[in-house]
Amino acid sequence: MNKEGKSYSQYRAMFAIAKASLRSITRSPSAVIFSLAFPLIFIIVFGFIGKGVMKVDVGLDKNCDKNNPVYQALVNVPMIKFVEGLDEKETLLQLQKGRLDVSLNIQKNITGANPPYIVHLRTSNASAEKANIFRSVLNNIFYQVNYMAVHVPPALAELKETKIQGREYKSIDFILPGQLGFSLLSSGVFGTAFVFLSLRQTLVIKRFFATPIGRPYIILGEAISRLVFALAGALLIILIGHFLFGFTLIHGIFTVFDMLLLSTLGLIVFMGFGFAVSGIAKNESSVPPIANIITLPQFLLSGTFFSIEAFPAWLQPICKVLPLTYLNDAMRKVAFEGAGLMEIGPQLLVILIWGVLVYALAIKVFKWE
């Protein structure tokens, strides 16, 4: 009871802390720069530049003839990655969603006449740019094989192309989820680590202990302020990407809602890293080196700027362990492919496992004083 006879409200105190913390976040230049300005700058830059050529994913029909010069030449093209083992239904689905760039089936000409081979190619406007690249590679192979054989280019193969409908996969559809993950990781790790270390060093937490508020409500108050700030930034990033650069929101407002739910989960997990860093760091100058050990590998290796398929094969297993990889992947599947939360269950499971592990560490190393 206070002097006026009113009972003390833990929730009122918690929201007061959240309000004060949110005010301090919005007044912090570093918080605004890392959580909002940097991601927006990257989105604008990549939105105007467009997407560079990486790998061309080619779905190989199970009945494709591999004993021919066309296939043998394609195998030696570094940018081409063959995907085998898909049935007809799955191949069409992957083409429509842009996971496959083209589908290829090479067969001998059963008539016995020229050309000796028929190349069946299926493309989708979900990956029109890479389909054009693959078509150019095929034409170059036709010319090279013919020239080396007889120096007079007869027809080596006839190209038969079928186009199916699909959503256009733009550069912003890859870049924006990565930059959103960048923002959440920065806010969760750096923001949380600096705040709690500062509160401890300035004895603010000690002053909290002189009040009736419980320790969990202190953490919840700070967490709520970070969630509000981060989700407001996430919403702004999504809307700017959609209305300025055509970022795909396949189910409109429902997709935005799902992305914000993923953002909430990701931020909660990344805040666990921040709590751990604040417990390990001795002073503010030691926060950046420790935090960078956690964040830099994820910024660079989690598909934030480039697909992890662009990295060497020996590095990809490391990429596939990092939590930001799964958050970025889940964001892209929800936004472009229209995947529901049940369909991204494997990604959510890995993120939750990381959450359990990191909070177990945070509880062990976190210090109140």
C-alpha positions in Angstrom: 0.0 0.0 0.0 1.2 3.6 -0.7 0.5 6.7 1.2 -2.8 7.2 -0.6 -3.9 3.7 0.4 -3.6 2.3 -3.1 -2.0 -1.1 -3.6 1.3 -1.2 -5.5 0.9 -2.4 -9.1 3.7 -4.4 -10.6 2.3 -4.0 -14.0 1.9 -0.2 -13.7 5.6 -0.1 -12.7 6.6 -2.4 -15.5 4.9 -0.2 -18.1 6.4 2.9 -16.6 9.9 1.3 -17.0 9.0 0.3 -20.6 7.8 3.9 -21.4 11.0 5.5 -20.0 13.2 2.9 -21.8 11.4 3.5 -25.1 11.9 7.2 -24.8 15.6 6.7 -24.2 15.9 4.3 -27.2 14.3 6.8 -29.5 16.8 9.5 -28.3 19.8 7.2 -28.8 21.5 7.8 -32.2 23.2 4.4 -32.2 19.9 2.6 -31.7 18.2 4.4 -34.5 21.2 4.0 -36.8 21.7 0.3 -36.3 18.1 -0.7 -36.0 16.5 1.5 -38.7 18.9 3.7 -40.7 21.4 1.0 -41.8 18.7 -1.5 -42.9 16.8 1.2 -44.8 20.0 2.4 -46.6 20.9 -1.2 -47.7 17.3 -1.7 -48.9 17.4 1.5 -50.9 20.8 0.7 -52.4 20.0 -2.9 -53.4 16.5 -1.9 -54.5 18.0 0.4 -57.1 21.0 -1.7 -58.0 19.1 -5.0 -58.5 20.3 -8.5 -57.9 23.6 -9.8 -59.2 23.9 -13.2 -60.8 24.6 -16.0 -58.5 23.7 -19.7 -59.1 21.2 -20.9 -61.6 19.2 -23.8 -60.1 18.3 -26.3 -62.8 15.8 -29.0 -62.0 16.9 -32.1 -63.9 14.2 -34.4 -65.1 14.6 -38.0 -63.8 14.4 -39.2 -67.4 17.0 -36.8 -68.8 19.6 -38.3 -71.1 23.0 -37.6 -69.6 25.1 -39.2 -72.3 25.2 -36.3 -74.7 27.5 -33.3 -75.3 24.9 -30.8 -74.1 24.6 -32.2 -70.7 28.4 -32.8 -70.4 29.0 -29.2 -71.2 26.4 -27.9 -68.7 28.1 -29.9 -65.9 31.2 -27.9 -66.4 29.5 -24.5 -66.1 30.3 -23.2 -62.6 27.2 -21.1 -62.2 24.8 -24.0 -62.9 23.6 -26.2 -60.0 21.6 -29.3 -60.8 18.7 -30.3 -58.5 17.7 -33.9 -59.0 15.2 -36.3 -57.4 12.1 -34.1 -57.7 8.8 -35.5 -59.1 6.7 -33.6 -61.6 4.4 -32.0 -59.1 7.2 -30.8 -56.9 9.2 -29.5 -60.0 6.2 -27.3 -61.1 5.7 -26.0 -57.6 9.4 -25.1 -57.2 9.3 -23.3 -60.6 6.2 -21.3 -59.6 7.8 -20.2 -56.3 11.2 -19.4 -57.9 13.1 -22.0 -56.0 14.0 -23.5 -59.3 15.1 -21.2 -62.1 14.5 -23.7 -65.0 13.6 -27.4 -65.5 15.7 -29.4 -68.0 15.0 -32.6 -69.9 17.3 -33.7 -72.8 16.2 -36.5 -75.0 17.4 -38.1 -78.2 15.5 -37.4 -81.4 13.5 -40.6 -81.8 13.0 -39.9 -85.5 16.8 -40.4 -86.1 17.0 -37.2 -88.1 18.7 -33.9 -87.4 18.9 -32.4 -84.8 20.0 -35.5 -82.8 18.8 -34.1 -79.5 15.7 -32.3 -78.2 16.2 -30.0 -75.2 13.0 -29.5 -73.3 13.2 -26.4 -71.1 10.6 -25.1 -68.7 10.9 -21.6 -67.3 8.9 -19.3 -65.1 8.6 -15.6 -64.7 9.4 -16.1 -61.0 13.0 -16.3 -62.2 13.0 -14.7 -65.6 16.4 -13.2 -65.4 18.2 -16.5 -64.6 16.2 -18.3 -67.2 17.5 -15.8 -69.8 21.1 -16.5 -68.5 20.6 -20.3 -68.8 19.2 -19.9 -72.3 22.3 -17.9 -73.3 24.5 -20.6 -71.8 22.6 -23.2 -73.9 23.0 -21.3 -77.1 26.7 -20.8 -76.4 27.1 -24.6 -75.8 25.3 -25.4 -79.1 27.7 -23.1 -81.0 30.9 -24.4 -79.3 30.0 -28.1 -79.7 29.1 -27.7 -83.3 32.2 -25.6 -84.2 34.6 -28.0 -82.5 33.0 -30.9 -84.4 32.8 -29.8 -88.0 33.5 -26.0 -88.1 30.1 -25.8 -89.9 27.4 -25.4 -87.3 24.5 -27.8 -88.1 21.8 -28.0 -85.6 23.0 -30.0 -82.5 19.7 -29.8 -80.7 16.3 -28.3 -81.0 15.2 -26.2 -78.0 11.6 -26.5 -77.0 10.6 -24.1 -74.2 7.5 -24.1 -72.1 6.7 -21.1 -69.9 4.6 -21.5 -66.8 3.1 -18.8 -64.6 4.9 -17.8 -61.4 5.6 -14.7 -59.3 8.4 -12.6 -60.3 11.3 -12.9 -57.8 12.8 -9.4 -57.4 16.0 -8.4 -55.7 14.0 -6.7 -52.9 12.3 -10.1 -52.1 15.7 -11.4 -51.1 17.3 -8.3 -49.6 14.5 -7.0 -47.4 14.1 -10.1 -45.1 17.9 -10.1 -44.6 18.0 -6.5 -43.7 15.0 -7.0 -41.3 17.0 -9.8 -39.6 20.0 -7.5 -39.5 17.9 -4.9 -37.7 16.5 -7.3 -35.2 19.9 -8.9 -34.4 21.5 -5.5 -33.9 18.7 -4.2 -31.6 18.5 -7.5 -29.6 22.2 -7.9 -29.0 23.7 -4.4 -28.8 20.7 -2.7 -27.4 20.1 -5.1 -24.6 23.8 -5.5 -23.7 24.5 -1.8 -23.4 21.3 -1.0 -21.5 21.6 -3.6 -18.8 25.3 -3.0 -18.4 24.7 0.7 -18.1 21.8 0.2 -15.6 24.0 -1.9 -13.5 27.0 0.4 -13.5 25.0 3.5 -12.8 23.3 1.7 -9.9 19.8 2.3 -11.4 19.0 -1.4 -10.9 20.1 -1.0 -7.3 17.6 1.9 -6.9 14.9 -0.3 -8.5 15.5 -2.8 -5.7 14.6 -0.1 -3.2 11.1 -0.2 -4.7 8.5 -3.0 -4.4 8.9 -3.9 -8.1 10.0 -7.5 -8.8 13.0 -8.4 -10.8 11.0 -10.1 -13.6 9.0 -7.0 -14.2 12.2 -4.9 -14.6 13.3 -7.2 -17.4 9.8 -7.3 -18.9 9.6 -3.5 -18.9 12.9 -3.2 -20.8 11.9 -6.1 -23.2 8.5 -4.4 -24.0 10.3 -1.2 -24.9 12.6 -3.0 -27.3 9.8 -5.0 -28.8 7.7 -1.9 -29.5 10.7 0.0 -31.0 11.9 -3.0 -33.1 8.4 -3.9 -34.4 7.7 -0.3 -35.3 10.9 -0.3 -37.3 10.1 -3.7 -38.9 6.7 -2.4 -40.0 8.3 0.7 -41.5 11.0 -1.4 -43.3 8.3 -3.7 -44.7 6.0 -0.9 -45.9 8.8 1.1 -47.5 10.0 -2.1 -49.3 6.5 -2.9 -50.5 5.4 0.5 -51.7 8.7 1.9 -53.1 10.3 -1.3 -54.5 7.5 -3.8 -54.9 8.5 -6.2 -52.1 6.2 -9.2 -52.4 3.6 -9.6 -49.6 1.7 -12.5 -51.1 -1.2 -12.4 -48.7 -1.1 -8.7 -48.0 -1.8 -7.6 -44.4 -1.8 -11.3 -43.2 1.7 -11.7 -44.5 2.7 -8.5 -42.7 1.2 -9.9 -39.5 3.1 -13.2 -39.9 6.4 -11.3 -40.5 5.8 -9.3 -37.4 5.2 -12.5 -35.4 8.5 -13.9 -36.7 10.2 -10.6 -35.9 8.9 -10.8 -32.3 10.3 -14.4 -31.9 13.6 -13.4 -33.5 14.0 -10.4 -31.3 13.2 -12.3 -28.1 15.9 -14.9 -29.0 18.5 -12.2 -29.9 17.8 -10.4 -26.7 19.0 -13.5 -24.9 22.4 -13.0 -26.6 22.3 -9.4 -25.3 21.6 -10.5 -21.7 24.5 -13.0 -21.9 26.8 -10.3 -23.3 25.8 -7.8 -20.5 26.7 -10.5 -18.0 30.0 -11.4 -19.5 31.2 -7.8 -20.2 33.1 -6.0 -17.5 32.6 -2.5 -18.8 31.0 -0.7 -21.8 34.3 -0.9 -23.9 34.2 -4.7 -23.7 30.6 -4.9 -25.1 31.4 -4.3 -28.8 34.1 -7.0 -29.2 32.0 -9.6 -27.4 28.8 -8.6 -29.3 30.6 -8.6 -32.6 31.8 -12.2 -32.1 28.1 -13.1 -32.0 26.7 -10.7 -34.7 29.4 -10.4 -37.4 29.3 -14.1 -38.4 25.6 -13.9 -38.7 25.6 -10.7 -40.6 28.0 -12.2 -43.2 27.0 -15.9 -43.3 23.3 -16.0 -42.7 22.0 -15.0 -46.1 21.7 -11.4 -45.1 23.3 -9.9 -48.3 23.9 -13.0 -50.4 22.5 -16.5 -50.7 24.5 -19.0 -48.6 24.7 -21.1 -51.8 27.2 -18.5 -53.0 29.7 -19.5 -50.3 32.2 -22.4 -50.6 30.8 -25.9 -49.8 32.9 -26.2 -46.7 31.5 -23.0 -45.2 27.8 -23.7 -45.9 27.4 -26.1 -42.9 28.5 -23.3 -40.6 25.9 -21.0 -42.3 23.2 -23.5 -41.7 23.8 -23.6 -37.9 23.3 -19.9 -37.3 19.9 -18.7 -36.0 19.7 -15.7 -38.3 19.9 -18.1 -41.3 16.6 -19.7 -40.2 14.9 -16.4 -39.4 15.9 -15.0 -42.8 14.7 -18.2 -44.6 11.4 -18.2 -42.7 10.8 -14.5 -43.6 11.4 -15.1 -47.3 9.1 -18.2 -47.4 6.3 -16.3 -45.6 6.6 -13.2 -47.8 7.2 -14.6 -51.2 5.9 -18.1 -51.1 3.0 -17.5 -48.9 4.1 -20.2 -46.4 2.0 -20.4 -43.2 3.6 -20.7 -39.8 3.0 -24.5 -39.9 5.0 -24.8 -43.1 8.0 -23.1 -41.6 8.0 -25.4 -38.6 11.6 -26.6 -39.1 12.9 -23.0 -39.1 10.8 -22.1 -36.0 12.1 -25.2 -34.2 15.8 -24.3 -34.8 15.1 -20.7 -33.6 13.4 -22.0 -30.5 16.2 -24.4 -29.7 18.7 -21.5 -30.0 16.4 -19.5 -27.7 16.5 -22.3 -25.0 20.3 -22.6 -25.3 21.0 -18.8 -25.2 18.7 -18.1 -22.3 20.2 -21.0 -20.3 23.6 -19.3 -20.8 22.1 -15.8 -20.0 20.6 -17.1 -16.7 24.0 -18.5 -15.7 26.1 -15.4 -16.5 23.6 -12.5 -16.0 24.4 -10.2 -13.1 22.1 -7.8 -11.3 24.8 -5.9 -9.5 
